[in-house]
Amino acid sequence: QVQLVESGGGLVQAGGSLRLSCAASGSIFSIDGMGWYRQAPGKSRELVAAITTGGSSDYADSVKGRFTISRDNAKNTVALQMNSLKPEDTAVYYCHANIRRLTSRTYYDYWGQGTQVTVSS
């Protein structure tokens, strides 16, 4: 079994910073891509940032220059540093990872439980 556990959400004023962390655990053989998605009330889930095993990253246009994604392959963790936060960043943030289990030859998508980020104006 594989789990993704997130931490670091909360309430912050506009212009502030938060750091989200996510740790993957369980019967993991290897992890391919990792990333963060978010879903605001009444909206569909959207990609915020993604990072490959080699460290190449991609960001939604709305967060470029403000958010930074990083990962530690040895610890199976991914983090999202969020600076200059805006009220429109308010959403539930979900960690995502593409994981191959010890008992599988196939990679599957796994999701964290979500962590609330609220930015007040």
ZIRA-V26550 format. One record per pair of residues at least 24 apart in sequence whose C-alpha atoms are under 10 Angstrom apart, sorted by the first residue. I is the first residue (numbers start at 1). GAP is how many residues later the second one is. If there is no record, write none. Layout:
BEGIN
i	gap
I	GAP
I	GAP
END
This chain:
BEGIN
i	gap
1	24
1	25
1	26
1	27
1	100
1	101
1	102
2	24
2	25
2	26
2	97
2	98
2	99
2	108
2	109
3	24
3	25
3	94
3	107
3	108
3	109
3	110
4	72
4	73
4	90
4	91
4	92
4	93
4	106
4	107
4	108
4	109
4	110
5	72
5	89
5	90
5	106
5	107
5	108
5	109
5	110
6	71
6	72
6	73
6	87
6	88
6	89
6	105
6	106
6	107
6	108
6	109
7	72
7	88
7	105
7	106
7	107
7	108
7	109
8	71
8	72
8	73
8	107
8	108
8	109
9	82
9	83
9	84
9	105
9	106
9	107
9	108
9	109
10	80
10	105
10	106
10	107
10	108
10	109
11	79
11	105
11	106
11	107
11	108
11	109
12	73
12	74
12	75
12	78
12	105
12	106
12	107
12	108
12	109
13	71
13	72
13	73
13	74
13	105
13	106
13	107
13	108
14	69
14	70
14	71
14	72
14	73
14	74
14	75
14	104
14	105
14	106
14	107
15	67
15	68
15	69
15	70
15	71
15	72
15	104
15	105
15	106
16	66
16	67
16	68
16	69
16	70
16	103
16	104
17	49
17	50
17	64
17	65
17	66
17	67
17	68
17	69
17	102
18	49
18	62
18	63
18	64
18	65
18	66
18	67
18	99
18	101
19	48
19	49
19	50
19	60
19	61
19	62
19	63
19	64
20	49
20	58
20	59
20	60
20	61
20	62
20	73
20	74
20	75
20	95
20	97
21	48
21	49
21	50
21	56
21	57
21	58
21	59
21	60
21	74
21	94
22	49
22	54
22	55
22	56
22	57
22	58
22	72
22	73
22	74
22	75
22	90
22	92
23	48
23	49
23	52
23	53
23	54
23	55
23	56
23	72
23	74
23	89
24	51
24	52
24	53
24	54
24	71
24	72
24	73
24	75
24	86
24	87
24	88
25	50
25	51
25	52
26	75
26	76
27	72
27	73
27	74
27	75
27	76
28	48
28	71
28	72
28	73
28	74
28	75
28	76
29	70
29	71
29	72
29	73
29	74
29	75
29	76
29	78
30	43
30	46
30	68
30	69
30	70
30	71
30	72
30	77
31	42
31	45
31	46
31	66
31	67
31	68
31	69
31	70
31	76
31	77
32	41
32	65
32	66
32	67
32	68
32	75
32	76
32	77
33	24
33	63
33	64
33	65
33	66
33	76
34	35
34	36
34	37
34	42
34	43
34	44
34	45
34	61
34	62
34	63
34	64
34	65
34	75
34	76
34	77
35	24
35	34
35	35
35	36
35	43
35	44
35	45
35	59
35	60
35	61
35	62
35	63
35	76
36	33
36	42
36	43
36	44
36	57
36	58
36	59
36	60
36	61
36	75
36	76
36	78
37	54
37	55
37	56
37	57
37	58
37	59
37	74
37	77
38	51
38	52
38	53
38	54
38	55
38	56
38	57
38	76
38	77
38	78
38	79
39	50
39	51
39	52
39	53
39	54
39	55
39	75
39	77
40	48
40	49
40	50
40	51
40	52
40	53
40	76
40	77
41	49
41	50
41	51
43	48
45	46
45	47
45	48
45	49
46	47
46	48
47	46
47	47
47	49
48	32
48	41
48	45
48	46
49	31
49	46
50	28
50	30
50	45
50	46
50	47
51	27
51	46
62	26
62	27
63	26
85	32
85	33
85	34
85	35
85	36
86	32
86	33
86	34
86	35
87	30
87	31
87	32
87	33
87	34
88	30
88	31
88	32
88	33
89	28
89	29
89	30
89	31
90	26
90	27
90	28
90	29
90	30
91	24
91	25
91	26
91	27
91	28
92	24
92	25
92	26
93	24
END
